[in-house]
Amino acid sequence: MNLKGGRPKETYSRCVSVGEIYESRSYGKFEVIEYKSSRNVLIRFLDTGFETRVQSSAAKIGNVRDRLIPTHSGVGIFDNDKQDTDKNAYKVWTDMLRRCYVNQGRSRDTAYIDCSISDEFKYYSVFQDWYKSQIVGEGFQLDKDLISKGNKVYSKETCCFIPSEINQALLINQSKRGEYPIGVSKHTRDGVFRAALNIHGRRIHIGLYDTLEEAFYAYKERRESYLKSLAEKWKGKMDERAYNALLNYEVKITD
């Protein structure tokens, strides 16, 4: 005698039906596409088309996740399996998202104003695959504007990892620049112009000059020479694109 009304065991345990539409807790509606067993149910989210296999009990109560829905900083899509996630890549990815879409306007650092992320890099799986293909040494930092000076978009084509020493050498603090070109200040007592360069946190005096232009070009020559020396120091230990960009880096009076 079948106490459950004569229904086969598998049919009785089924909680969802193929073709039916259900509501998830946080990711909108989904449709059951295929039912193989109570532990193997294929569903498709209506908004994004994302398909995944779940248990029927999870589907019934809506405890399912659409990996194509942005869950990080309003735009980042974590479409990876947690067990396959590289913790270092994940940290770099989330930090990048926060700089571009959360912290803008909150920080005194103007380097990230109007920055954005390519559509590809908004998908964590894409970013992680790219990260694993890069040269990432200890203390290296993600850079977006060495390969393409002035660039504001994080992407495969424009990003690379560089040593913190090089990253510091490239930083320009616009808030402290003042009315004169980068590297130049006015020597108020003598009425001449001073050229100076920051190296490893130390202010290196280059010289005093009669004109603003002379002071700037002295700074320009010294800084470009310093960046070339860093390129040679790290040659073969970082992205070749970064090496070439440092060799050809041009300091402009409008920087």
N, C-alpha and C positions, 0 to 999 in steps of 0.2 A: 504493500500500500504506500502510495506517494503522499506524504503529509503536506507537501507544498503544492498540491493541486495538479500533480502530474506533469509539471514543467521540468524540463531537463535542468540539471544543476547549473550549467553555464548560463543558460537563458535566465534562470531565476536571479543569479548574482549580477546580471547586467543592470547598471544604474542609468545608462544613457542609451539613446537610440540613434542610429545612423540617419543623417538628414535633418535632425533636430537642431534648433538654435538655442544656445544657453548663454547665460550672462556670467562673466568672470567677476571677481571681486574688485579688480583694479584696472583691467585692460580691455574692457568692452566686451562685445558679443563674439561668440565663436560657434562654428558648426562642427558637428561630429562627421568626419569623412569616412572613417573605417573603424570597425570593431573586430579585433582579433581575439582578445580575451579581456578579462577585467583589469589586467595589468598592461595592456597594449591597445590603447585607443588613439587613433590619429584624429587631431582636431585642426581646424583652420580658423584664424582670427579674421573677422570680416573687414576690419579697418585696414590692416596691413597685408593680409594674405599669408602671414607667417604660419607655418605648419609645425607641429610638434607632437610627440607621442607621450601620453600621460596615462595614469591609472583612472579607471572609470569613476572611482569614488572621489578623486580630486576634481574631475570634470563636473560631477554632479553638484558639488558645493561651490564651484567656481574658483577653486584654489589652483589656478593655472596662470602662467606668465607668458606674455607676448614679448619676445626678445627684440622685436623691431620698434618698440615704443621707447622714446628717449626717457631715460631715468637718471641721467647724470648732468647736472648743471643746465637742465632744460633742453639740451640738444644731443648729448652723448648717448649712444645706443650700445648697451652691453649685450652683445649677441654671442657671447662665448660660454662654453661650459666652465663652471667654476674650477673643476679639477684640472683643466688645461690652461688655466690663467697664470701668466708669468707675473709675479708680484711686483717686480721692478718696472716692467712695462706698464702695468696697471697704475702704479703711482705716478709715473711720468704722464700718462694719458689723463688721469683725473686732475693733476696739477695744471696741465695745459688747458683743460676745459674751464677750470675755475678762473684762471688768469684772463681768459677771453670773454667769459659769459657771466661771471659772478663778481669778480673783484674789480672790474673796471669802474672807475669813479670812486672807489673806496681807498685806493692806494695812492701814495705820493709819486710812485714810479710811473712816469708818463710813457714808458716804452711799450705798454700794452694797449694804449688808447687806440680804438678802431681796429684792433686785431680780430681775426676770425680764424676758423678752421675749415679746411676743405671738406666736402661732403664725404669723401672716402675716410678721412681721419675721424669722423664722428662715429664710425663703426669700430668698436674696440678690436674685433677680430682682425680687421685690416691693419690697424695701428700695431697690434702685437706682431703680426707677420713681418711688417716693415721693421719694427724695432729689432727683431731677431736677426735681421739681415745687416744691421749696422755695426760699426765699430764703436763699442761703448766701454771705455776704460773706467777705472775707479775715479770717482769725482767728476766725470764728464757731465755736461749739461746740454739740454736740448736747445738748439739755436735755430732761429727762423730767418735771419737777415744778414748772415755773412755771405752765403752763396749768392743771394740776390739782395744787394744793399737797399735798405729802405722798405723791404718787403713786409707786409702785414698779415700774410696768410700762412698758417701752418699747413704744410702739405708734403707729400713724398718728394716732390721736385725741389722744394726750397729748404727743407729741414735737414739737419745733421747734428751729430753730437760732437762737442768740442771740450777740451780741458777747461777747468774753471779759470786757470791762469789766462787763457786766451779770451774767455768770456769777459773777464774783468778788464782786460786791455781794450776791449771793444766798446765797453759801456761809456755812454756820454750822459752826464747829468745835466739836462737842459735847464733845470730849475736853478742851478748854480752858475750857469754860463754867463749871465749878465748881458751887457750891451755890446760886448766885443766878440769877435770870432772865437771859436773853440781854441783853447790853449793860450789865449792872449788876455792880459790884464793891463791896466794903466798904473804906472808907477807915479803916484800923485806928487811926490816930493820933487822929482826931477822932470816930470812931464814926458817921460819916455814910456815905451811899451815893453812889457815883460813877457817872454815866452817860457812856458813851463809844461812839464808832462808828468802825469802820475804813473809810477811803475811800482807794482807790488805794494800799493798803499802809501808810497813815499812821493812827495812832490819834488821832482827833479828840475832844478833851474837850468834853462838853456841859454838865456842871454837877455840883454837889454838892447832895444832898437829904437831908432828915431821915428819910424812910421809903423802903423798898425800892420800894413801889408808885409813889411820885413819880418816882424815878429811872427806873424802867422806862417809864413813860408819856412821860417826856421823850425817852428813847431811841426809843421807838415812833414818836413824832411826827417826829423828825428822820430816822429811817431811811425811813419811808414817804414823806416829802417828797423824800428823795434818790432813791428808786426812781422816783417820778413824774417827776423831772427827767431821769433816764436814759431814761424812756419817750419824753419829748418830744424829747430829743436824737436818738434813733434812729427816730422816727416816719417811716414810709414806707420805711425801709431794712431792716426786718425783718418777720417774720410779724406780721400784725395781731392775731392771738390773743395773742402775747407782749406787744404794746403794751397791749392791754386788760387783760391779767393784771397788768401792772406798775401801771397806774392804779388797779386795785382791790385791790392787794396789802395784806393785813392782817397786821401783826406781832402775834403773840399771846404772852402771858406764858408759855404752855406750850411755845413753840417751842424 
